[in-house]
């Protein structure tokens, strides 16, 4: 088995909440570019960032991110 990778439904959750990347970024206290890179799988969020994004969307962190084998 290879290393697991991080799967994300951040973009789906953000669009379901009716937020732009900039609006989510403002709520989470990060830059829009950070939201963009996490959504595109370029950047793996820290625990703190993942929790901040989940809180900003009003969902559990496990609903946004999980390990995909």
Secondary structure by P-SEA (a helix, b strand, c coil): cccbbbbbaaaaaaaaacccaaaaaaaacccaaaaaaaaaccccccaaaaaaaaaaacccccccccccc
